[in-house]
Amino acid sequence: MRIPDFQLDGNKSTCCGCEACVQKCPHSAISMIRDDEGFYYPIIDNEKCVDCGLCSQICQYQHPVSKSHETQVAYGGYIMDEKVLNESTSGGAFTAIVDEWCDENYVIFGAVANGIKVKHSFITDKSQLAAFRRSKYSQSAIGDSYNEALSFLKSGKKVLFSGTPCQIAALKSFLKDRYFENLLTVEVVCEGVPSPLFIEKLENKLGGNITTLDYRYKDNDRWDFQVMYLENTNSSKPLKRDRWFNPFWSIWLNHLMSRPSCYNCLYTTNARVADITLGDLWGVHRYCPDLYNDDKGASLIVANTEHGRLLVESIMGKTFEGRELDFSTALKYQGPMRKSIPINPDRSAFMKDLLSMDYDSICKKWAKRPSLKLIISKYLWGTNRQVVRRWKMKQKLIRLK
Ligand SMILES: Cc1cc2nc3c(=O)[nH]c(=O)nc-3n(C[C@H](O)[C@H](O)[C@H](O)COP(=O)(O)OP(=O)(O)OC[C@H]3O[C@@H](n4cnc5c(N)ncnc54)[C@H](O)[C@@H]3O)c2cc1C
């Protein structure tokens, strides 16, 4: 038995593109080929394949990877180092965890960007961690990372592997329960990955190469505005767009261009594959406003194993300002930890347009403009800020009494 042929009859909703089969194949018979939508799928070279079945044994859709909730504890907060906080997507939990765990003889794996391309890579010196910071909302090419992680573990090194849940599952499948004592896995809460075609169309329109693309630029402490910041070789003026005026967010979060398997994700449950799960602390102004941090960004951390819990406990109050949260309340604000994203019935029509139309026409037809109510609430009233100011005022009054 081997993995399906995705060029012929493979059901694309059962391949997340983790690339474990490619790395596992001892005959180099599998390669990743990009489809029309811009997503990569494994294709088998029949000349080289000897039908050994290793690819199917490692496939997480054919042999599900076990999930853990042996000690699930949720925490919220932010890193105390303001510079790192500003460079991080949410509250900088990733850096705080790396700092604590990586003492000596370690290797760290994560996603790095080169223009609009994203790939997995490793570093052996945590002073280079900035390259991994910031969420790149595009599927990273895993390269030879699972093999590299395995050989580092075999040689006695500590390995911290970060990525999406399906990448962590692929690594665990690869390691087959071996070498876990020196391994720490950190996954991001994942809403799915969008087709790279959209950003490629934007690059075409700009007429130059995109050299910097920050999907979550904090722009004067406006974490929840999810500002996109972009520099390209054709203009000296960077482009900046708030979330509600950015067609990328509107189209992607309307589930029009996610990878087919993301609508059928195996990891959108509260049981998790990694030791630690990281996300944005959405809902902070509602259920833990003391961690709001003036909109500079806050992280949700979920420790899924005892190993993860002890580590997270050890950063609290040391490099990270935070506290334990009620897990079920935290889950309420984390859709991707409860259910898969719904498939938009217009997805096929959108994808057809994405292939044939130019960037402006696509945006005009498919991106939603924010309602007046939303503009007033975000820009004039500033919901979050007001809520927190009122809360702080209330606390002051209580203390004065
Ligand atoms: C594709 C994607 C979808 C996400 N969806 C959600 C969501 O729906 N809800 C939510 O709360 N949070 C989501 N996140 C997670 C969130 O954006 C932050 O990454 C997380 O809160 C960690 O923030 P930080 O401040 O601790 O760390 P940062 O220092 O900003 O951490 C970056 C971490 O993200 C990893 N990373 C960045 N880009 C990628 C990538 N393309 N593939 C794999 N790993 C990557 C890095 O390796 C590193 O571990 C998503 C992240 C990604 C990459």
The ligand as a MOL file (V3000), in Angstrom:
LIG
                    3D

  0  0  0     0  0            999 V3000
M  V30 BEGIN CTAB
M  V30 COUNTS 53 58 0 0 0
M  V30 BEGIN ATOM
M  V30 1 C -0.8200 29.8100 9.3280 0
M  V30 2 C -1.1200 30.2870 10.7290 0
M  V30 3 C -2.4400 30.3780 11.1770 0
M  V30 4 C -2.7210 30.8150 12.4720 0
M  V30 5 N -4.0350 30.9130 12.9020 0
M  V30 6 C -4.2980 31.3100 14.1610 0
M  V30 7 C -5.6420 31.4130 14.6480 0
M  V30 8 O -6.5860 31.1520 13.9150 0
M  V30 9 N -5.8560 31.8020 15.9400 0
M  V30 10 C -4.8250 32.0870 16.7830 0
M  V30 11 O -5.0700 32.4390 17.9380 0
M  V30 12 N -3.5340 32.0100 16.3640 0
M  V30 13 C -3.2500 31.6190 15.0950 0
M  V30 14 N -1.9450 31.5230 14.6650 0
M  V30 15 C -0.8720 31.7040 15.6710 0
M  V30 16 C -0.5160 33.1460 15.9570 0
M  V30 17 O -0.5380 33.9120 14.7750 0
M  V30 18 C 0.8980 33.2480 16.5610 0
M  V30 19 O 1.8120 32.5460 15.7430 0
M  V30 20 C 1.0140 32.6610 17.9140 0
M  V30 21 O 0.1160 33.3240 18.7480 0
M  V30 22 C 2.4500 32.7910 18.4720 0
M  V30 23 O 2.7280 34.1130 18.6640 0
M  V30 24 P 4.0010 34.6200 19.5150 0
M  V30 25 O 3.8440 36.0850 19.7420 0
M  V30 26 O 4.2010 33.7370 20.6980 0
M  V30 27 O 5.1640 34.2420 18.6020 0
M  V30 28 P 6.0040 34.6070 17.3450 0
M  V30 29 O 7.3980 34.8180 17.8060 0
M  V30 30 O 5.4000 35.5650 16.4460 0
M  V30 31 O 5.9810 33.0880 16.7830 0
M  V30 32 C 6.1110 32.6680 15.6000 0
M  V30 33 C 5.9560 31.1470 15.6480 0
M  V30 34 O 5.1290 30.8160 14.5690 0
M  V30 35 C 5.7840 29.8650 13.7470 0
M  V30 36 N 5.3520 30.1440 12.3860 0
M  V30 37 C 5.2760 31.3460 11.7590 0
M  V30 38 N 4.8300 31.1930 10.5100 0
M  V30 39 C 4.6200 29.8730 10.3210 0
M  V30 40 C 4.1920 29.0760 9.2320 0
M  V30 41 N 3.8640 29.6160 8.0510 0
M  V30 42 N 4.1230 27.7490 9.3940 0
M  V30 43 C 4.4690 27.1720 10.5650 0
M  V30 44 N 4.8680 27.8620 11.6510 0
M  V30 45 C 4.9480 29.1930 11.5340 0
M  V30 46 C 7.2770 30.0990 13.9760 0
M  V30 47 O 8.0200 28.9580 13.6350 0
M  V30 48 C 7.2660 30.4070 15.4550 0
M  V30 49 O 7.1930 29.2010 16.1680 0
M  V30 50 C -1.6480 31.1290 13.3590 0
M  V30 51 C -0.3330 31.0530 12.9010 0
M  V30 52 C -0.0530 30.6270 11.6110 0
M  V30 53 C 1.3900 30.5440 11.1580 0
M  V30 END ATOM
M  V30 BEGIN BOND
M  V30 1 1 1 2
M  V30 2 1 2 3
M  V30 3 2 2 52
M  V30 4 2 3 4
M  V30 5 1 4 5
M  V30 6 1 4 50
M  V30 7 2 5 6
M  V30 8 1 6 7
M  V30 9 1 6 13
M  V30 10 2 7 8
M  V30 11 1 7 9
M  V30 12 1 9 10
M  V30 13 2 10 11
M  V30 14 1 10 12
M  V30 15 2 12 13
M  V30 16 1 13 14
M  V30 17 1 14 15
M  V30 18 1 14 50
M  V30 19 1 15 16
M  V30 20 1 16 17
M  V30 21 1 16 18
M  V30 22 1 18 19
M  V30 23 1 18 20
M  V30 24 1 20 21
M  V30 25 1 20 22
M  V30 26 1 22 23
M  V30 27 1 23 24
M  V30 28 2 24 25
M  V30 29 1 24 26
M  V30 30 1 24 27
M  V30 31 1 27 28
M  V30 32 2 28 29
M  V30 33 1 28 30
M  V30 34 1 28 31
M  V30 35 1 31 32
M  V30 36 1 32 33
M  V30 37 1 33 34
M  V30 38 1 33 48
M  V30 39 1 34 35
M  V30 40 1 35 36
M  V30 41 1 35 46
M  V30 42 1 36 37
M  V30 43 1 36 45
M  V30 44 2 37 38
M  V30 45 1 38 39
M  V30 46 1 39 40
M  V30 47 2 39 45
M  V30 48 1 40 41
M  V30 49 2 40 42
M  V30 50 1 42 43
M  V30 51 2 43 44
M  V30 52 1 44 45
M  V30 53 1 46 47
M  V30 54 1 46 48
M  V30 55 1 48 49
M  V30 56 2 50 51
M  V30 57 1 51 52
M  V30 58 1 52 53
M  V30 END BOND
M  V30 END CTAB
M  END
